């Protein structure tokens, strides 16, 4: 007869807790950081898209960001396609 404190139930609860801390919590934090980064996009930021294209932000609208590439090439992207904002290297 399996009671509340049975080893099988405790093992199941322990496994669920481990999976939460190893998989779901880090993914949630990463998603929150991505949403925060997209909300902070501004003109002049240098970014990399999910396709690997590097450009400079020239305009930000609700869900669209316009990037400028070499020369004067400008392309509109969904904000969600921006993978990361590049940090400028500081010169000595």
C-alpha positions in Angstrom: 0.0 0.0 0.0 1.5 3.3 -1.1 1.1 6.2 1.3 1.9 9.8 1.0 5.5 9.4 2.0 6.2 6.5 -0.3 9.6 6.5 -2.0 8.1 6.5 -5.5 6.2 9.7 -4.8 9.1 11.4 -3.2 11.3 10.4 -6.2 8.8 11.8 -8.6 8.5 15.1 -6.8 12.3 15.3 -6.6 12.7 14.7 -10.3 10.1 17.4 -11.1 11.9 19.9 -8.9 15.3 19.1 -10.5 13.9 19.5 -14.0 12.3 22.8 -13.0 15.6 24.2 -11.7 17.8 22.8 -14.5 15.6 23.4 -17.6 12.6 25.6 -17.1 13.9 28.4 -14.8 17.0 29.2 -16.9 14.8 29.3 -20.1 12.4 31.6 -18.4 15.2 34.0 -17.3 16.6 33.9 -20.9 13.2 34.8 -22.3 12.8 37.7 -19.9 16.2 39.0 -20.8 15.4 38.8 -24.5 12.1 40.7 -24.0 13.9 43.4 -22.0 16.6 43.7 -24.7 14.0 44.2 -27.4 12.2 46.8 -25.4 15.4 48.7 -24.9 16.4 48.9 -28.6 17.2 52.4 -29.7 18.6 54.3 -32.7 22.3 53.9 -33.0 22.5 50.4 -31.4 24.6 47.9 -33.3 22.8 44.5 -33.5 23.0 41.0 -34.9 19.9 39.4 -36.3 18.9 35.7 -35.9 20.2 35.3 -39.6 23.6 36.6 -38.6 23.3 40.0 -40.3 25.0 42.9 -38.5 23.7 46.4 -38.8 22.9 49.7 -37.0 19.4 50.5 -35.8 18.1 53.7 -37.6 14.5 53.5 -36.6 12.4 51.6 -34.0 8.6 51.3 -34.3 6.1 49.0 -32.4 7.1 45.7 -33.8 9.5 46.7 -36.6 13.1 47.8 -36.5 15.0 49.3 -39.4 18.6 48.4 -39.8 21.3 50.1 -41.9 24.0 48.0 -43.4 27.1 48.9 -45.5 26.5 52.0 -47.5 23.0 53.2 -47.2 21.1 49.9 -47.4 18.2 49.8 -45.0 16.0 46.8 -44.3 13.0 46.5 -42.0 13.0 43.5 -39.6 10.6 42.3 -36.9 11.9 43.1 -33.5 11.9 39.5 -32.6 14.5 38.8 -35.3 17.2 40.8 -33.3 19.3 38.2 -31.6 21.6 40.5 -29.6 22.9 44.0 -29.2 26.6 44.4 -29.7 28.6 46.2 -27.1 31.1 48.6 -28.5 34.8 48.0 -27.7 36.2 50.8 -25.7 39.5 52.1 -26.9 42.3 53.0 -24.5 
